[in-house]
Amino acid sequence: MNEMEGLDKAEAAAYIVKHLEWKRCPKLKEQAAFLVPALVEGQVGYLHACGALDEAGNTGDGEYDEDEAVEFILNRLTEAFQPEDDTAVLYCALIDAFLPAFDDYLVTVGLLEW
C-alpha cells in the first residue's frame, strides 16, 4: 500500500503546483497536472521503501536519505514518462524544487513538525 496516514494526495498536489518554485524548471510547468501527482506518489513510495512509513502509512523506524529519495523519484518519473535526455535533467531540478514544497505542505496540514 502506497499511502501516508492523513495525507490527501490530490490536495497535496494542488498545493505544490501553486507553491513550487517553477523558475527552477519553467519548461515543465505546463506538465504540472500529471508530473506533480507523480512526484507525490514517488515521495510516498520512497518513504515506504526506506521504512520511514510502515505498511499502514504511519511513521516507521527507517531513515530518510534525500539523495536516495531524489534517485528513487527520478527513476519513477523516467519509467512513467520516458523523457528525452534533456528533460530528465529538468526532472532533477523539478524534484529539488518539489521536496521542500512537499515538506511545506506537510507542515501546513500538521503532518510534519520542524
Salt bridges, closest charged atoms under 4 A:
GLU3 OE2 - LYS9 NZ 3.48
GLU41 OE2 - LYS9 NZ 2.83
